[in-house]
Amino acid sequence: MSSAASARRTSALQAVIFDLDGTLVDSLPGIHAAVAATLAPWGIPDPGMDAVRSMIGEGAQRLLDRAFSTGGRDCPPGAVDAWLGHYQRTEPVGSAPRAGADDLLRVLHIGGLRLGLCTNKPQEPADGLVGRLGWTGRFRSVVGARSTLARKPAPDPVRLVLSELDCDPEHAIFVGDSPTDAEAAARAGVRLVLIRGGYSRTPIDGLGADAVIDHLADLPAVLARLFPQENSARP
């Protein structure tokens, strides 16, 4: 085993970085309702919940590019702002934590781990959702889509979270649900856990994750296996 591989294997876990939509939160109903409302003035039929599920990922612009393409149109100027306006109304009744999310964040936080959030959801709605769910005190860093920052699958937002958590990549792990998350984590040099039941458009088992889980409640055991040394910061 190389010295680099050995160091990676024995590094102490200090931080867990989460994706948001599909990983910690089921936000599909609110996103779908906002998409349908954005398309309606252009005479484009609601593509349906399942179709919108397959459009999520890589930010609001890509979501709307895919949505308008169902009507044979390019996404018009101003559509993202229109979607954000609708989403402010649909998100509070269309988003809920995935099963086990509250308990998991509480356990990890109490255990002393630094928690970060890295999402392609625009920054303002991401901050609003985190606050509404009562998670503001759980996360030391919340990085959403910003005009000055490349979005996942670029590694830039993951690296920004690491910087804000004051954590080196070998001491962190990323938890997500999609190829976008997998590529961003790999390019940032962070280990990866993927969760089933999110919004991935492709099967996640072949994306090179260190572990794939079915439920958020499975994560603490996976962390203990991937970072097996004695570590007071691990739950």
Buried (B, 14 or more C-beta within 10 A) or exposed (E): EEEEEEEBEEBEBBBBBBBBBBBBBBBBBBBBBBBBBBBEEEEBEBBEBEBBBEBBBBBBBBBBBBBBBBEEBEBEEEBBEBBBEBBBEBBEEBBBBBEBBBEBBEBBBEBEBBBBBBBBBBBBBBBBBBEEBEBEEBBBBBBBBBEEBEBBBBBBBBBBBBEBBEBEBBBBBBBBBBBBBBBBBBBBBBBBBBBEBBBBEEEBEEBEBBBBBEEBBBBBEBBEEBBEEEBEBBB
